[in-house]
């Protein structure tokens, strides 16, 4: 019975991680492909640090967002691992 609970927890953990990965990949796709390629002309009407915003997203913005997503993913994984390990510890005490 403990292995069935453990298997369900592992599946829940994997589903949580998979969901987070898809969401973060969607954000990166929107920023890199959407802002850097598809919406470059409307964004070029605005400036950021002296550069056209569409150009900035294509050259630097998507990289900065990708790095921020890596840090967010790392922090979220730490939270998930603590949450799921606490569940393991509480069930082990029973």
N, C-alpha and C positions, 0 to 999 in steps of 0.2 A: 504494500500500500504506500509505503514511503517513496518507492521508486516512481509510482504513478504521479504522486504529488510533485516530486522532483522533476519529472518529465514535463508536467504541465507548466511548472514555473519556468523551466528552460524554454519552452515554446512561447510562453508569454514574454519572457525577456527578449527572445529573438524577434518576436513580432513588434515589440516596442522599438528595438534598435532599427529594424527594417523600416518601420514607419518614419522614424526620425531621419534616416538616411534619405528616403524618398522626398521628404519635405525640404531638406537642405539642398538636395540636388535640384529640386524645382526652383528654389530661390536662386541658386547659382545659374541655372539655365536662363531664368528671367533677366538676371543682371547681365550676364555675359552675352547671350544671344539676343535677348530682347532689347536691352538698353544699348549694347555695343554695336548691334547690326541693324535690327529692324526699326528701332525708334531713334536712330542716330540723328536724322534730320530735324525732327521736332526738338530734341534735346540740345542740339547745337545752337538754338536760340538763347540758351542760358550759358553763363560762364561760371567756372569754378577755378579760382586761382589764376585767372587770366586765360584759361583754356576753355574751348567749347566743351560743354558738358558731355555731349555724345562722344567726342574724341577722347575725353578723359576716361569715360567708362570703358571704351574699347581698349585703351592703352594701360590704364592703371586701376581703374575702379573695380573691374571684375577680379583682378588679382587681390586687391585689398579685401573685397567681400569674401573671396575664397579663403583667405587666411583667417578672417574673423569667423567664418563657418567652421574651420578646423578647431579653433579654440572653443567655440560653442559646443561642437560635437564632443570634444574632450571633457568639458565640464558636465555635459548631460550624461555621458557614459559613466562618469564618476558617481553622479547622483543615482543613476539606474543600478549600478553595481552595489552601491550601499543599500539601496532599497531592497533589492532582491536577496542580498546576503543577510540582511536583518530578518527577512522572512524565513530564510533557512535556519538562522540561529534560534528564532522564536519557536520554530517547529521542532528543532533538535532538543530543546529544553522540555518539551511535552512528554 
